[in-house]
Amino acid sequence: MIRGSQRQRAEPESKVKPHAPHLSLTLSISHSRRRRRRRRRHCRLPKLLLLADEMVDRLLKDDATEEKGERARMASFVGGMAVSDLVKTTLGPKGMDKILQSTGRGRSVTVTNDGATILKSLHIDNPAAKVLVGIL
């Protein structure tokens, strides 16, 4: 291997360039370290997935169901449409009032045209509808 001082003697001072193979060696070492780190993370991934699966089972109720694919998309779509149908008649200059009657002991009656008040007074099971209510 040619050392820096020997290289300068072999070449005139005006043409001294940085030694490129040294830089590429450093890059390849750091690249191989990244690969090792990725492999380590990849090995831990199945354990994390198993833990996440167990936590989901603990969080869900016994009567909970799991929906995937087209059914999940359709359920989210239907929940969003139901929320929009409840609120859309209250919007605009000709917005109508809604009458809300509670199911508790007092059975109080509330008249409002505020969409947020209407949605907060409802019990919603659909996850997509819950997100929409949370936004308002």
N, C-alpha and C positions, 0 to 999 in steps of 0.2 A: 504494500500500500504506500502511496506517495504522501508524505506529510506536507503540511502547508509551506514550510520553509524550503523544502526540496522543489516543490512545484513553482515557487517564485523564482528560484534559480534557473529552472528549465525554460520558463517563459519570460519575455521582457515585461517590465513593470506596467507598461501601458496596456497590455493585453491580459492582465490578471482577471479571471472570472471566478465566481464562487463555484465550489465543487458540487455539481448537481447530484452525483450518486449519493453523497452524504445526506442531502435533503430528502431524496426519495426513500432512503433507508429509514429515516426518522418517520416519514409518513406511513410507511408500511408497518412499522412497529405500532404506531398509534391505531392504525386500522385494524391490526390483529387484536389489540386490546379491546377495541369496540366489539369485535366479534365475540370475544370471550364473555364480555359483559352481557351481550344479547343472549348468549346461550344460557347464562346463569338465570337471567330473567325468564327465559323461555321455560326452563325447568321448574320454576316456581309457579308458573301460570296455572297448571292443573290443580295445584293445591288451593290457590285462590278461588278458582271456579267452584271447587267442592265446598269451600267455606261459604261462598256467596249463595250457593244452592241451599245449604242448610239454613242460612239466615232468612232466605225468602220463605222457606217452609215454616219457620217460626213466626214470621210476621203475618202471613196469610191466615185467615180464619179457616175453620174446618170445612165450611160450606163454600169456600172460594173455588172458582173455576179458572182454568188457564185457556186463553184463546190465542191462536197464532194465525199468521197469514191473512187471508182474505176476510175471515170472520172478525179478526181483531180490527182491521181497517174499517169494516162495515159498522162494527159496534161503536167505534170512535166517531165515525161520520154521523150515525144516528143520534148519538149523545149531543154532538154539536148542533145538529138541526133542531133537536128538542129545546135546547137552550135558546136558540135564535127565535123559534116560534113563540116562546114565552115572552120574550122581551121586545120583539119587533113592533108590536102594536102600541107600545108605550113611547116609541121614538117619534121625533118630528113635531112640527107645530100643531098637528091634529092628533097627537098621541093620546090614547085613551087611558083611563085609570083602571087599576086592577083591584079587586077586593080580595084580601087575604084573611082567612079565618084560621086561628090557631086551633090545634087539637088538644091543648092542655086543659087544665082545670077551669081557667077563666074563660076560655073560648072567646078571646078578644078578637075584634074585627078591625082590620087596618085597610084604609083606602090609600093607594099610592100609585104613582106612575114612574117611580124611580126603579130602574132595572137592577141596580145593585141591591136595593132593599128586597126586591122580589126574589132574587137568586139566593141571597143569604138566608132567607126564611125557608127555603126548600131543603129537603134531605135528598142528596144526589148520590147515586151509586156508581155512575159511569165515570171512569177515570178522565176521559177527555172533557166531559162536562165539568168535572171538578177543576180542571186546569182553567177553563174559561171563566168559571165563577171566581177563581183566585185572581185572575187578571183584573176583573172589575172590582 
